[in-house]
Amino acid sequence: MITAGCDIGSLTSKAVVMKGNRLLGISIVRSRTRPAETAEKVLAEALAAAGIERSELSRCVGTGYGRENIPFVDEVHSEIVCHGKGARWLVPTANTVIDIGGQDCKAMRLDKDGNVVKFLANDKCAAGTGRFLEVMAKVLGVDVSELGRFSEHAKKPVVLASTCTVWAQADVIQYINSGETLDDIGAGINNAMAGRVATLANAVRIEREICMTGGVAKNTGVVRALEKLVGTRIVIPRKADPQLAGAIGAALLAQG
Ligand code: ADP
């Protein structure tokens, strides 16, 4: 049975095509203002990558913030359910999942079957989300994908007085003006982000192993800082891009 999962997120949209346990094709695109168009594009790209015709798809499940606007899905599921399923597939030993996307951060605890038993989210404020990193990267004049490696070279990371995106932005500008290095400022941004996420992660009562998903899992600076704060190793999925967790969970749920 060939299925697809389509995760229409706030910043990026993801689609995967799966046959049983096998990932056949994937796509990640920037979300546009019209979710239906974005969904068509991202699914078409994943199908092309898999070499599969649309007519060969048995079922497709939608998730993510734009899930109600995907025209072609057979059913939709919440991001929580899909991320839990996807994370378990990506890292079968994971009992705690930290997912940081563009506009929210979720911490989940899973039971032995991969069902979510405890769940907390920050979706009220940009602090502690990918949006915070996007804004800070723009102030530094770098791509968000470059932020992580600043932490590797930092000698004395700066401390941001506030994790509020507006105040932190002002802090970063001040640090640039006072001649701090990009490495030290970037590391300070990653540390501030990790601090905000650690509070949420601790509140779900962490159980090993921790798996991190969502686009921010690709920022090694945030991951390493978070590991120090929660005192537990964090596993980053190797089986597939961690940003695909929701779409993978959706494709698995489409298998019934
Ligand atoms: P959503 O599903 O809400 O759109 P994602 O899970 O796609 O969110 O995550 C988007 C965030 O991931 C971005 O805001 C950015 O901070 C981060 N991100 C995306 N790609 C990378 C990358 N290559 N390296 C580091 N961070 C990344």
py3Dmol code that shows the C-alpha trace and the ligand (Angstrom):
import py3Dmol

protein = """\
ATOM      1  CA  MET A   1       0.000   0.000   0.000  1.00  0.00           C
ATOM      2  CA  ILE A   2       1.453   3.365  -1.039  1.00  0.00           C
ATOM      3  CA  THR A   3       0.429   6.317   1.140  1.00  0.00           C
ATOM      4  CA  ALA A   4       1.322   9.975   1.487  1.00  0.00           C
ATOM      5  CA  GLY A   5       1.530  12.383   4.411  1.00  0.00           C
ATOM      6  CA  CYS A   6       1.253  16.102   3.897  1.00  0.00           C
ATOM      7  CA  ASP A   7       2.258  18.512   6.698  1.00  0.00           C
ATOM      8  CA  ILE A   8       1.374  22.119   5.897  1.00  0.00           C
ATOM      9  CA  GLY A   9       3.372  24.119   8.461  1.00  0.00           C
ATOM     10  CA  SER A  10       3.565  27.814   9.224  1.00  0.00           C
ATOM     11  CA  LEU A  11       6.957  28.288   7.555  1.00  0.00           C
ATOM     12  CA  THR A  12       7.553  25.115   5.568  1.00  0.00           C
ATOM     13  CA  SER A  13       5.380  22.390   4.103  1.00  0.00           C
ATOM     14  CA  LYS A  14       6.478  18.799   3.918  1.00  0.00           C
ATOM     15  CA  ALA A  15       5.238  15.736   2.038  1.00  0.00           C
ATOM     16  CA  VAL A  16       6.407  12.138   2.072  1.00  0.00           C
ATOM     17  CA  VAL A  17       5.408   9.086   0.049  1.00  0.00           C
ATOM     18  CA  MET A  18       5.747   5.744   1.843  1.00  0.00           C
ATOM     19  CA  LYS A  19       5.293   2.074   1.049  1.00  0.00           C
ATOM     20  CA  GLY A  20       4.940   0.219   4.346  1.00  0.00           C
ATOM     21  CA  ASN A  21       7.978   1.167   6.385  1.00  0.00           C
ATOM     22  CA  ARG A  22       9.907   2.527   3.424  1.00  0.00           C
ATOM     23  CA  LEU A  23      10.250   6.199   2.538  1.00  0.00           C
ATOM     24  CA  LEU A  24      10.003   6.473  -1.250  1.00  0.00           C
ATOM     25  CA  GLY A  25      10.056  10.238  -1.804  1.00  0.00           C
ATOM     26  CA  ILE A  26      10.123  13.484   0.161  1.00  0.00           C
ATOM     27  CA  SER A  27       9.734  17.196  -0.411  1.00  0.00           C
ATOM     28  CA  ILE A  28      10.140  20.320   1.745  1.00  0.00           C
ATOM     29  CA  VAL A  29       8.987  23.690   0.373  1.00  0.00           C
ATOM     30  CA  ARG A  30       8.463  27.147   1.864  1.00  0.00           C
ATOM     31  CA  SER A  31       4.779  27.633   2.791  1.00  0.00           C
ATOM     32  CA  ARG A  32       2.953  30.190   0.681  1.00  0.00           C
ATOM     33  CA  THR A  33      -0.073  32.254   1.651  1.00  0.00           C
ATOM     34  CA  ARG A  34      -2.411  29.808  -0.103  1.00  0.00           C
ATOM     35  CA  PRO A  35      -2.124  26.441   1.704  1.00  0.00           C
ATOM     36  CA  ALA A  36      -4.021  24.542  -1.021  1.00  0.00           C
ATOM     37  CA  GLU A  37      -1.449  25.564  -3.672  1.00  0.00           C
ATOM     38  CA  THR A  38       1.456  24.782  -1.370  1.00  0.00           C
ATOM     39  CA  ALA A  39      -0.052  21.358  -0.655  1.00  0.00           C
ATOM     40  CA  GLU A  40      -0.415  20.569  -4.375  1.00  0.00           C
ATOM     41  CA  LYS A  41       3.196  21.598  -5.031  1.00  0.00           C
ATOM     42  CA  VAL A  42       4.780  19.730  -2.135  1.00  0.00           C
ATOM     43  CA  LEU A  43       2.868  16.508  -2.850  1.00  0.00           C
ATOM     44  CA  ALA A  44       3.683  16.697  -6.580  1.00  0.00           C
ATOM     45  CA  GLU A  45       7.385  17.058  -5.726  1.00  0.00           C
ATOM     46  CA  ALA A  46       7.358  14.130  -3.285  1.00  0.00           C
ATOM     47  CA  LEU A  47       5.572  11.934  -5.867  1.00  0.00           C
ATOM     48  CA  ALA A  48       8.091  12.940  -8.548  1.00  0.00           C
ATOM     49  CA  ALA A  49      10.990  12.136  -6.178  1.00  0.00           C
ATOM     50  CA  ALA A  50       9.415   8.724  -5.524  1.00  0.00           C
ATOM     51  CA  GLY A  51       8.671   8.100  -9.220  1.00  0.00           C
ATOM     52  CA  ILE A  52       5.029   7.408  -8.312  1.00  0.00           C
ATOM     53  CA  GLU A  53       1.885   8.573 -10.123  1.00  0.00           C
ATOM     54  CA  ARG A  54      -0.843  10.261  -8.087  1.00  0.00           C
ATOM     55  CA  SER A  55      -3.262   7.459  -9.130  1.00  0.00           C
ATOM     56  CA  GLU A  56      -1.002   4.890  -7.418  1.00  0.00           C
ATOM     57  CA  LEU A  57      -1.568   6.502  -3.989  1.00  0.00           C
ATOM     58  CA  SER A  58      -4.007   4.525  -1.832  1.00  0.00           C
ATOM     59  CA  ARG A  59      -4.521   7.190   0.831  1.00  0.00           C
ATOM     60  CA  CYS A  60      -3.210  10.554   1.920  1.00  0.00           C
ATOM     61  CA  VAL A  61      -3.423  12.113   5.415  1.00  0.00           C
ATOM     62  CA  GLY A  62      -2.960  15.817   6.107  1.00  0.00           C
ATOM     63  CA  THR A  63      -1.620  17.552   9.208  1.00  0.00           C
ATOM     64  CA  GLY A  64      -0.066  20.835  10.291  1.00  0.00           C
ATOM     65  CA  TYR A  65      -1.407  24.290  10.781  1.00  0.00           C
ATOM     66  CA  GLY A  66      -2.899  24.425   7.246  1.00  0.00           C
ATOM     67  CA  ARG A  67      -4.368  20.896   7.299  1.00  0.00           C
ATOM     68  CA  GLU A  68      -8.008  21.986   6.949  1.00  0.00           C
ATOM     69  CA  ASN A  69      -7.207  23.604   3.585  1.00  0.00           C
ATOM     70  CA  ILE A  70      -5.623  20.636   1.796  1.00  0.00           C
ATOM     71  CA  PRO A  71      -8.073  19.711  -0.971  1.00  0.00           C
ATOM     72  CA  PHE A  72      -6.974  16.158  -1.766  1.00  0.00           C
ATOM     73  CA  VAL A  73      -6.512  14.421   1.625  1.00  0.00           C
ATOM     74  CA  ASP A  74      -8.683  11.482   2.770  1.00  0.00           C
ATOM     75  CA  GLU A  75      -8.499  12.587   6.400  1.00  0.00           C
ATOM     76  CA  VAL A  76      -6.651  14.959   8.706  1.00  0.00           C
ATOM     77  CA  HIS A  77      -4.982  14.393  12.068  1.00  0.00           C
ATOM     78  CA  SER A  78      -3.600  16.793  14.659  1.00  0.00           C
ATOM     79  CA  GLU A  79       0.076  17.644  14.601  1.00  0.00           C
ATOM     80  CA  ILE A  80       0.486  16.085  18.047  1.00  0.00           C
ATOM     81  CA  VAL A  81      -0.676  12.640  16.925  1.00  0.00           C
ATOM     82  CA  CYS A  82       1.336  12.783  13.689  1.00  0.00           C
ATOM     83  CA  HIS A  83       4.526  14.056  15.316  1.00  0.00           C
ATOM     84  CA  GLY A  84       4.287  11.356  17.995  1.00  0.00           C
ATOM     85  CA  LYS A  85       3.912   8.608  15.368  1.00  0.00           C
ATOM     86  CA  GLY A  86       6.599  10.095  13.134  1.00  0.00           C
ATOM     87  CA  ALA A  87       9.073  10.508  15.993  1.00  0.00           C
ATOM     88  CA  ARG A  88       8.570   6.885  17.099  1.00  0.00           C
ATOM     89  CA  TRP A  89       9.265   5.722  13.517  1.00  0.00           C
ATOM     90  CA  LEU A  90      12.358   7.935  13.273  1.00  0.00           C
ATOM     91  CA  VAL A  91      13.759   6.939  16.688  1.00  0.00           C
ATOM     92  CA  PRO A  92      12.008   3.776  17.994  1.00  0.00           C
ATOM     93  CA  THR A  93      13.613   4.153  21.450  1.00  0.00           C
ATOM     94  CA  ALA A  94      12.282   7.689  22.009  1.00  0.00           C
ATOM     95  CA  ASN A  95       9.954   8.242  24.981  1.00  0.00           C
ATOM     96  CA  THR A  96      10.131  12.034  24.987  1.00  0.00           C
ATOM     97  CA  VAL A  97       9.820  14.159  21.859  1.00  0.00           C
ATOM     98  CA  ILE A  98      10.728  17.819  21.561  1.00  0.00           C
ATOM     99  CA  ASP A  99       9.448  19.315  18.330  1.00  0.00           C
ATOM    100  CA  ILE A 100      10.374  22.885  17.441  1.00  0.00           C
ATOM    101  CA  GLY A 101       8.748  24.282  14.334  1.00  0.00           C
ATOM    102  CA  GLY A 102       8.299  27.707  12.858  1.00  0.00           C
ATOM    103  CA  GLN A 103       5.699  29.000  15.230  1.00  0.00           C
ATOM    104  CA  ASP A 104       5.423  26.574  18.094  1.00  0.00           C
ATOM    105  CA  CYS A 105       7.382  24.285  20.349  1.00  0.00           C
ATOM    106  CA  LYS A 106       5.933  21.036  21.639  1.00  0.00           C
ATOM    107  CA  ALA A 107       7.147  18.612  24.281  1.00  0.00           C
ATOM    108  CA  MET A 108       5.512  15.158  24.309  1.00  0.00           C
ATOM    109  CA  ARG A 109       5.844  11.976  26.296  1.00  0.00           C
ATOM    110  CA  LEU A 110       5.019   8.730  24.462  1.00  0.00           C
ATOM    111  CA  ASP A 111       3.817   5.367  25.784  1.00  0.00           C
ATOM    112  CA  LYS A 112       5.315   2.091  24.552  1.00  0.00           C
ATOM    113  CA  ASP A 113       3.053   2.122  21.463  1.00  0.00           C
ATOM    114  CA  GLY A 114       3.997   5.634  20.444  1.00  0.00           C
ATOM    115  CA  ASN A 115       0.773   7.254  21.661  1.00  0.00           C
ATOM    116  CA  VAL A 116       1.117  10.702  23.199  1.00  0.00           C
ATOM    117  CA  VAL A 117       0.370  10.507  26.950  1.00  0.00           C
ATOM    118  CA  LYS A 118       1.487  13.983  28.014  1.00  0.00           C
ATOM    119  CA  PHE A 119       1.755  17.057  25.887  1.00  0.00           C
ATOM    120  CA  LEU A 120       2.683  20.718  26.403  1.00  0.00           C
ATOM    121  CA  ALA A 121       3.098  23.462  23.814  1.00  0.00           C
ATOM    122  CA  ASN A 122       4.204  27.031  23.514  1.00  0.00           C
ATOM    123  CA  ASP A 123       2.279  28.551  20.648  1.00  0.00           C
ATOM    124  CA  LYS A 124       1.516  31.925  22.174  1.00  0.00           C
ATOM    125  CA  CYS A 125       4.824  33.669  21.644  1.00  0.00           C
ATOM    126  CA  ALA A 126       7.661  33.613  19.074  1.00  0.00           C
ATOM    127  CA  ALA A 127      10.271  33.047  21.812  1.00  0.00           C
ATOM    128  CA  GLY A 128      11.323  29.392  21.826  1.00  0.00           C
ATOM    129  CA  THR A 129      10.164  28.803  18.234  1.00  0.00           C
ATOM    130  CA  GLY A 130      11.857  28.728  14.837  1.00  0.00           C
ATOM    131  CA  ARG A 131      10.505  32.215  14.198  1.00  0.00           C
ATOM    132  CA  PHE A 132      12.777  33.564  16.963  1.00  0.00           C
ATOM    133  CA  LEU A 133      15.788  32.086  15.154  1.00  0.00           C
ATOM    134  CA  GLU A 134      14.602  33.398  11.766  1.00  0.00           C
ATOM    135  CA  VAL A 135      14.341  36.940  13.159  1.00  0.00           C
ATOM    136  CA  MET A 136      17.758  36.742  14.846  1.00  0.00           C
ATOM    137  CA  ALA A 137      19.421  35.292  11.735  1.00  0.00           C
ATOM    138  CA  LYS A 138      18.061  38.206   9.720  1.00  0.00           C
ATOM    139  CA  VAL A 139      19.515  40.720  12.197  1.00  0.00           C
ATOM    140  CA  LEU A 140      22.896  38.954  11.907  1.00  0.00           C
ATOM    141  CA  GLY A 141      22.589  38.890   8.110  1.00  0.00           C
ATOM    142  CA  VAL A 142      23.004  35.108   7.854  1.00  0.00           C
ATOM    143  CA  ASP A 143      20.791  32.227   6.777  1.00  0.00           C
ATOM    144  CA  VAL A 144      18.958  30.460   9.612  1.00  0.00           C
ATOM    145  CA  SER A 145      20.730  27.213   8.640  1.00  0.00           C
ATOM    146  CA  GLU A 146      24.089  28.835   9.551  1.00  0.00           C
ATOM    147  CA  LEU A 147      23.167  29.712  13.158  1.00  0.00           C
ATOM    148  CA  GLY A 148      23.931  26.288  14.635  1.00  0.00           C
ATOM    149  CA  ARG A 149      27.609  26.206  13.787  1.00  0.00           C
ATOM    150  CA  PHE A 150      28.341  29.529  15.526  1.00  0.00           C
ATOM    151  CA  SER A 151      28.031  27.636  18.817  1.00  0.00           C
ATOM    152  CA  GLU A 152      30.923  25.348  17.773  1.00  0.00           C
ATOM    153  CA  HIS A 153      33.362  28.245  17.446  1.00  0.00           C
ATOM    154  CA  ALA A 154      32.119  30.572  20.189  1.00  0.00           C
ATOM    155  CA  LYS A 155      34.643  31.570  22.879  1.00  0.00           C
ATOM    156  CA  LYS A 156      32.407  33.594  25.186  1.00  0.00           C
ATOM    157  CA  PRO A 157      28.735  33.413  24.157  1.00  0.00           C
ATOM    158  CA  VAL A 158      26.818  36.610  24.843  1.00  0.00           C
ATOM    159  CA  VAL A 159      23.864  36.519  27.227  1.00  0.00           C
ATOM    160  CA  LEU A 160      20.562  37.885  25.982  1.00  0.00           C
ATOM    161  CA  ALA A 161      18.804  39.734  28.784  1.00  0.00           C
ATOM    162  CA  SER A 162      15.384  38.645  27.553  1.00  0.00           C
ATOM    163  CA  THR A 163      14.016  35.793  25.430  1.00  0.00           C
ATOM    164  CA  CYS A 164      11.264  38.108  24.158  1.00  0.00           C
ATOM    165  CA  THR A 165      11.899  38.342  20.406  1.00  0.00           C
ATOM    166  CA  VAL A 166      11.548  42.126  20.316  1.00  0.00           C
ATOM    167  CA  TRP A 167      13.910  42.792  23.250  1.00  0.00           C
ATOM    168  CA  ALA A 168      16.374  40.100  22.208  1.00  0.00           C
ATOM    169  CA  GLN A 169      16.577  41.696  18.764  1.00  0.00           C
ATOM    170  CA  ALA A 170      17.595  44.995  20.376  1.00  0.00           C
ATOM    171  CA  ASP A 171      20.198  43.143  22.477  1.00  0.00           C
ATOM    172  CA  VAL A 172      21.670  41.479  19.393  1.00  0.00           C
ATOM    173  CA  ILE A 173      21.951  44.812  17.566  1.00  0.00           C
ATOM    174  CA  GLN A 174      23.751  46.260  20.592  1.00  0.00           C
ATOM    175  CA  TYR A 175      26.179  43.320  20.678  1.00  0.00           C
ATOM    176  CA  ILE A 176      26.904  43.751  16.950  1.00  0.00           C
ATOM    177  CA  ASN A 177      27.593  47.455  17.508  1.00  0.00           C
ATOM    178  CA  SER A 178      29.904  46.762  20.431  1.00  0.00           C
ATOM    179  CA  GLY A 179      32.018  44.433  18.264  1.00  0.00           C
ATOM    180  CA  GLU A 180      31.171  41.012  19.678  1.00  0.00           C
ATOM    181  CA  THR A 181      31.958  38.213  17.214  1.00  0.00           C
ATOM    182  CA  LEU A 182      29.243  36.531  15.122  1.00  0.00           C
ATOM    183  CA  ASP A 183      30.195  33.240  16.795  1.00  0.00           C
ATOM    184  CA  ASP A 184      29.606  34.604  20.301  1.00  0.00           C
ATOM    185  CA  ILE A 185      26.354  36.340  19.350  1.00  0.00           C
ATOM    186  CA  GLY A 186      25.043  33.312  17.414  1.00  0.00           C
ATOM    187  CA  ALA A 187      25.856  31.021  20.343  1.00  0.00           C
ATOM    188  CA  GLY A 188      24.069  33.419  22.703  1.00  0.00           C
ATOM    189  CA  ILE A 189      20.971  33.245  20.480  1.00  0.00           C
ATOM    190  CA  ASN A 190      21.071  29.423  20.433  1.00  0.00           C
ATOM    191  CA  ASN A 191      21.505  29.340  24.236  1.00  0.00           C
ATOM    192  CA  ALA A 192      18.553  31.692  24.776  1.00  0.00           C
ATOM    193  CA  MET A 193      16.397  29.527  22.542  1.00  0.00           C
ATOM    194  CA  ALA A 194      17.463  26.352  24.404  1.00  0.00           C
ATOM    195  CA  GLY A 195      16.703  27.966  27.772  1.00  0.00           C
ATOM    196  CA  ARG A 196      13.154  28.687  26.732  1.00  0.00           C
ATOM    197  CA  VAL A 197      12.602  25.159  25.383  1.00  0.00           C
ATOM    198  CA  ALA A 198      14.155  23.474  28.456  1.00  0.00           C
ATOM    199  CA  THR A 199      11.428  24.874  30.705  1.00  0.00           C
ATOM    200  CA  LEU A 200       8.768  23.255  28.533  1.00  0.00           C
ATOM    201  CA  ALA A 201      10.660  19.963  28.201  1.00  0.00           C
ATOM    202  CA  ASN A 202      11.157  19.647  31.963  1.00  0.00           C
ATOM    203  CA  ALA A 203       7.459  20.275  32.537  1.00  0.00           C
ATOM    204  CA  VAL A 204       6.462  17.043  30.680  1.00  0.00           C
ATOM    205  CA  ARG A 205       8.820  15.037  32.922  1.00  0.00           C
ATOM    206  CA  ILE A 206      11.525  13.833  30.608  1.00  0.00           C
ATOM    207  CA  GLU A 207      12.000  10.106  30.067  1.00  0.00           C
ATOM    208  CA  ARG A 208      14.885   8.767  28.044  1.00  0.00           C
ATOM    209  CA  GLU A 209      15.419   8.777  25.201  1.00  0.00           C
ATOM    210  CA  ILE A 210      14.721  12.281  24.023  1.00  0.00           C
ATOM    211  CA  CYS A 211      14.253  12.668  20.299  1.00  0.00           C
ATOM    212  CA  MET A 212      14.184  16.086  18.694  1.00  0.00           C
ATOM    213  CA  THR A 213      12.124  16.784  15.572  1.00  0.00           C
ATOM    214  CA  GLY A 214      11.052  19.823  13.555  1.00  0.00           C
ATOM    215  CA  GLY A 215      13.301  22.149  11.572  1.00  0.00           C
ATOM    216  CA  VAL A 216      15.142  23.430  14.647  1.00  0.00           C
ATOM    217  CA  ALA A 217      16.493  19.903  15.293  1.00  0.00           C
ATOM    218  CA  LYS A 218      18.900  20.777  12.449  1.00  0.00           C
ATOM    219  CA  ASN A 219      20.411  23.572  14.574  1.00  0.00           C
ATOM    220  CA  THR A 220      23.165  21.720  16.434  1.00  0.00           C
ATOM    221  CA  GLY A 221      23.878  24.750  18.625  1.00  0.00           C
ATOM    222  CA  VAL A 222      20.350  24.672  20.083  1.00  0.00           C
ATOM    223  CA  VAL A 223      20.429  20.868  20.458  1.00  0.00           C
ATOM    224  CA  ARG A 224      23.750  20.798  22.338  1.00  0.00           C
ATOM    225  CA  ALA A 225      22.736  23.707  24.612  1.00  0.00           C
ATOM    226  CA  LEU A 226      19.423  21.999  25.372  1.00  0.00           C
ATOM    227  CA  GLU A 227      21.209  18.734  26.197  1.00  0.00           C
ATOM    228  CA  LYS A 228      23.273  20.558  28.831  1.00  0.00           C
ATOM    229  CA  LEU A 229      20.210  22.224  30.342  1.00  0.00           C
ATOM    230  CA  VAL A 230      18.079  19.066  30.621  1.00  0.00           C
ATOM    231  CA  GLY A 231      21.054  16.834  31.485  1.00  0.00           C
ATOM    232  CA  THR A 232      20.100  14.110  29.005  1.00  0.00           C
ATOM    233  CA  ARG A 233      21.439  13.177  25.588  1.00  0.00           C
ATOM    234  CA  ILE A 234      19.165  14.198  22.729  1.00  0.00           C
ATOM    235  CA  VAL A 235      18.907  11.895  19.726  1.00  0.00           C
ATOM    236  CA  ILE A 236      18.588  13.509  16.312  1.00  0.00           C
ATOM    237  CA  PRO A 237      16.945  11.212  13.773  1.00  0.00           C
ATOM    238  CA  ARG A 238      19.309   9.791  11.156  1.00  0.00           C
ATOM    239  CA  LYS A 239      16.743   7.728   9.262  1.00  0.00           C
ATOM    240  CA  ALA A 240      15.272  10.839   7.623  1.00  0.00           C
ATOM    241  CA  ASP A 241      15.245  14.623   7.959  1.00  0.00           C
ATOM    242  CA  PRO A 242      13.789  15.477  11.440  1.00  0.00           C
ATOM    243  CA  GLN A 243      11.709  18.216   9.800  1.00  0.00           C
ATOM    244  CA  LEU A 244       9.643  15.416   8.166  1.00  0.00           C
ATOM    245  CA  ALA A 245       8.352  13.863  11.415  1.00  0.00           C
ATOM    246  CA  GLY A 246       4.780  15.170  11.057  1.00  0.00           C
ATOM    247  CA  ALA A 247       4.488  14.152   7.396  1.00  0.00           C
ATOM    248  CA  ILE A 248       5.909  10.693   8.142  1.00  0.00           C
ATOM    249  CA  GLY A 249       3.431  10.229  11.005  1.00  0.00           C
ATOM    250  CA  ALA A 250       0.628  11.259   8.654  1.00  0.00           C
ATOM    251  CA  ALA A 251       1.724   8.773   5.951  1.00  0.00           C
ATOM    252  CA  LEU A 252       1.897   5.999   8.581  1.00  0.00           C
ATOM    253  CA  LEU A 253      -1.584   6.856   9.859  1.00  0.00           C
ATOM    254  CA  ALA A 254      -2.830   6.693   6.254  1.00  0.00           C
ATOM    255  CA  GLN A 255      -1.853   3.016   6.257  1.00  0.00           C
ATOM    256  CA  GLY A 256      -4.628   2.467   8.831  1.00  0.00           C
TER     257      GLY A 256
END
"""
ligand_1 = """\
27
ADP
P 6.721 24.508 10.552
O 6.280 23.078 10.397
O 6.023 25.207 11.672
O 6.679 25.289 9.287
P 9.454 23.496 10.657
O 9.431 22.266 11.491
O 9.552 23.321 9.195
O 8.238 24.457 11.023
O 10.675 24.376 11.180
C 11.003 25.648 10.656
C 12.199 26.164 11.430
O 13.268 25.243 11.341
C 12.778 27.460 10.893
O 12.167 28.553 11.526
C 14.251 27.371 11.268
O 14.460 27.946 12.550
C 14.520 25.890 11.362
N 15.303 25.352 10.246
C 14.839 24.967 9.025
N 15.840 24.490 8.253
C 16.964 24.553 9.020
C 18.327 24.206 8.788
N 18.747 23.681 7.622
N 19.194 24.409 9.793
C 18.805 24.927 10.970
N 17.528 25.284 11.250
C 16.617 25.096 10.287
"""
view = py3Dmol.view(width=600, height=400)
view.addModel(protein, "pdb")
view.setStyle({"model": 0}, {"cartoon": {"style": "trace"}})
view.addModel(ligand_1, "xyz")
view.setStyle({"model": 1}, {"stick": {}})
view.zoomTo()
view.show()
